[in-house]
Amino acid sequence: MLYPSIDSLMKKIDSKYSLVSVAAKRARDLQDKKDFRMEDYVSEKFVGKALEEIHSGHLSMKERDEKAIYEDE
């Protein structure tokens, strides 16, 4: 069985699309900056580490402001 489970991650972030997006962005950040938020990780890969951070509560999704204009739009 994989850790953390998809069921436990879906309690933290409500959509699979958002979960994948947050984890991918954090994994790229981990790879580039080596800015680890936890002491010990079960996973060796950056995506796994990002998912562990979401599961532990060290990483969450920021709500989007509807009136704001973002750089990626």
PyRosetta script that sets phi, psi and omega in degrees:
from pyrosetta import init, pose_from_sequence

init()
pose = pose_from_sequence("MLYPSIDSLMKKIDSKYSLVSVAAKRARDLQDKKDFRMEDYVSEKFVGKALEEIHSGHLSMKERDEKAIYEDE")
pose.set_psi(1, 142.1)
pose.set_omega(1, -179.0)
pose.set_phi(2, -82.6)
pose.set_psi(2, 149.3)
pose.set_omega(2, 177.4)
pose.set_phi(3, -122.1)
pose.set_psi(3, 133.9)
pose.set_omega(3, -10.0)
pose.set_phi(4, -77.3)
pose.set_psi(4, 156.8)
pose.set_omega(4, -176.6)
pose.set_phi(5, -75.3)
pose.set_psi(5, 154.5)
pose.set_omega(5, 179.4)
pose.set_phi(6, -62.2)
pose.set_psi(6, -33.7)
pose.set_omega(6, 179.6)
pose.set_phi(7, -63.9)
pose.set_psi(7, -41.7)
pose.set_omega(7, 179.6)
pose.set_phi(8, -71.3)
pose.set_psi(8, -32.8)
pose.set_omega(8, 177.8)
pose.set_phi(9, -71.0)
pose.set_psi(9, -34.3)
pose.set_omega(9, 179.7)
pose.set_phi(10, -69.5)
pose.set_psi(10, -18.1)
pose.set_omega(10, 174.0)
pose.set_phi(11, -75.1)
pose.set_psi(11, -24.8)
pose.set_omega(11, -179.2)
pose.set_phi(12, -88.0)
pose.set_psi(12, -43.6)
pose.set_omega(12, -179.7)
pose.set_phi(13, -128.2)
pose.set_psi(13, 126.3)
pose.set_omega(13, -166.1)
pose.set_phi(14, -78.3)
pose.set_psi(14, -11.8)
pose.set_omega(14, 177.5)
pose.set_phi(15, -129.6)
pose.set_psi(15, 146.7)
pose.set_omega(15, -179.7)
pose.set_phi(16, -65.9)
pose.set_psi(16, -35.9)
pose.set_omega(16, 178.4)
pose.set_phi(17, -61.6)
pose.set_psi(17, -46.9)
pose.set_omega(17, 179.5)
pose.set_phi(18, -64.5)
pose.set_psi(18, -39.2)
pose.set_omega(18, 178.9)
pose.set_phi(19, -60.8)
pose.set_psi(19, -46.4)
pose.set_omega(19, 179.6)
pose.set_phi(20, -64.6)
pose.set_psi(20, -42.2)
pose.set_omega(20, -179.3)
pose.set_phi(21, -63.4)
pose.set_psi(21, -47.0)
pose.set_omega(21, 179.7)
pose.set_phi(22, -64.1)
pose.set_psi(22, -44.9)
pose.set_omega(22, -179.0)
pose.set_phi(23, -64.5)
pose.set_psi(23, -40.2)
pose.set_omega(23, -179.4)
pose.set_phi(24, -66.5)
pose.set_psi(24, -43.5)
pose.set_omega(24, 179.0)
pose.set_phi(25, -63.9)
pose.set_psi(25, -41.7)
pose.set_omega(25, 179.7)
pose.set_phi(26, -68.0)
pose.set_psi(26, -37.7)
pose.set_omega(26, 179.0)
pose.set_phi(27, -62.7)
pose.set_psi(27, -41.8)
pose.set_omega(27, 176.7)
pose.set_phi(28, -63.5)
pose.set_psi(28, -39.7)
pose.set_omega(28, 178.8)
pose.set_phi(29, -65.0)
pose.set_psi(29, -41.5)
pose.set_omega(29, 177.5)
pose.set_phi(30, -62.3)
pose.set_psi(30, -42.3)
pose.set_omega(30, -178.6)
pose.set_phi(31, -66.3)
pose.set_psi(31, -40.3)
pose.set_omega(31, -176.9)
pose.set_phi(32, -78.9)
pose.set_psi(32, -45.4)
pose.set_omega(32, -170.6)
pose.set_phi(33, -104.4)
pose.set_psi(33, -14.8)
pose.set_omega(33, -178.0)
pose.set_phi(34, 55.7)
pose.set_psi(34, 37.6)
pose.set_omega(34, -178.4)
pose.set_phi(35, -95.0)
pose.set_psi(35, 81.8)
pose.set_omega(35, -176.0)
pose.set_phi(36, -82.5)
pose.set_psi(36, 136.5)
pose.set_omega(36, -178.7)
pose.set_phi(37, -97.8)
pose.set_psi(37, -13.4)
pose.set_omega(37, -179.2)
pose.set_phi(38, -120.0)
pose.set_psi(38, 159.9)
pose.set_omega(38, 179.4)
pose.set_phi(39, -78.9)
pose.set_psi(39, -49.1)
pose.set_omega(39, -175.9)
pose.set_phi(40, -123.5)
pose.set_psi(40, 139.4)
pose.set_omega(40, 177.0)
pose.set_phi(41, -123.2)
pose.set_psi(41, 146.7)
pose.set_omega(41, 174.2)
pose.set_phi(42, -79.2)
pose.set_psi(42, -41.3)
pose.set_omega(42, -176.4)
pose.set_phi(43, -82.0)
pose.set_psi(43, 149.2)
pose.set_omega(43, 175.2)
pose.set_phi(44, -92.5)
pose.set_psi(44, -22.8)
pose.set_omega(44, -175.2)
pose.set_phi(45, -92.2)
pose.set_psi(45, 155.3)
pose.set_omega(45, -174.9)
pose.set_phi(46, -67.2)
pose.set_psi(46, -37.4)
pose.set_omega(46, 178.4)
pose.set_phi(47, -64.9)
pose.set_psi(47, -42.2)
pose.set_omega(47, 177.3)
pose.set_phi(48, -62.1)
pose.set_psi(48, -40.3)
pose.set_omega(48, 178.1)
pose.set_phi(49, -64.6)
pose.set_psi(49, -40.5)
pose.set_omega(49, 177.8)
pose.set_phi(50, -63.1)
pose.set_psi(50, -42.1)
pose.set_omega(50, 177.9)
pose.set_phi(51, -65.2)
pose.set_psi(51, -36.7)
pose.set_omega(51, 176.2)
pose.set_phi(52, -64.9)
pose.set_psi(52, -37.8)
pose.set_omega(52, 177.8)
pose.set_phi(53, -65.6)
pose.set_psi(53, -38.1)
pose.set_omega(53, 176.3)
pose.set_phi(54, -64.6)
pose.set_psi(54, -45.2)
pose.set_omega(54, -178.7)
pose.set_phi(55, -61.9)
pose.set_psi(55, -39.1)
pose.set_omega(55, -177.0)
pose.set_phi(56, -80.8)
pose.set_psi(56, -11.8)
pose.set_omega(56, -179.9)
pose.set_phi(57, 93.2)
pose.set_psi(57, 3.2)
pose.set_omega(57, 177.6)
pose.set_phi(58, -75.4)
pose.set_psi(58, -16.6)
pose.set_omega(58, -177.5)
pose.set_phi(59, -137.7)
pose.set_psi(59, 132.7)
pose.set_omega(59, 177.8)
pose.set_phi(60, -140.3)
pose.set_psi(60, 171.5)
pose.set_omega(60, -178.7)
pose.set_phi(61, -92.7)
pose.set_psi(61, 132.4)
pose.set_omega(61, 178.7)
pose.set_phi(62, -84.9)
pose.set_psi(62, 134.1)
pose.set_omega(62, 178.4)
pose.set_phi(63, -68.9)
pose.set_psi(63, 143.1)
pose.set_omega(63, -176.3)
pose.set_phi(64, -88.3)
pose.set_psi(64, 134.5)
pose.set_omega(64, 176.4)
pose.set_phi(65, -85.4)
pose.set_psi(65, 120.1)
pose.set_omega(65, -175.5)
pose.set_phi(66, -64.5)
pose.set_psi(66, -28.5)
pose.set_omega(66, -176.6)
pose.set_phi(67, -86.4)
pose.set_psi(67, -15.9)
pose.set_omega(67, -176.2)
pose.set_phi(68, -78.8)
pose.set_psi(68, 152.2)
pose.set_omega(68, 174.7)
pose.set_phi(69, -107.8)
pose.set_psi(69, 122.2)
pose.set_omega(69, -175.3)
pose.set_phi(70, -98.2)
pose.set_psi(70, 155.8)
pose.set_omega(70, -177.1)
pose.set_phi(71, -61.8)
pose.set_psi(71, -32.0)
pose.set_omega(71, -174.4)
pose.set_phi(72, -86.7)
pose.set_psi(72, 9.1)
pose.set_omega(72, -179.7)
pose.set_phi(73, -103.1)
pose.dump_pdb("model.pdb")
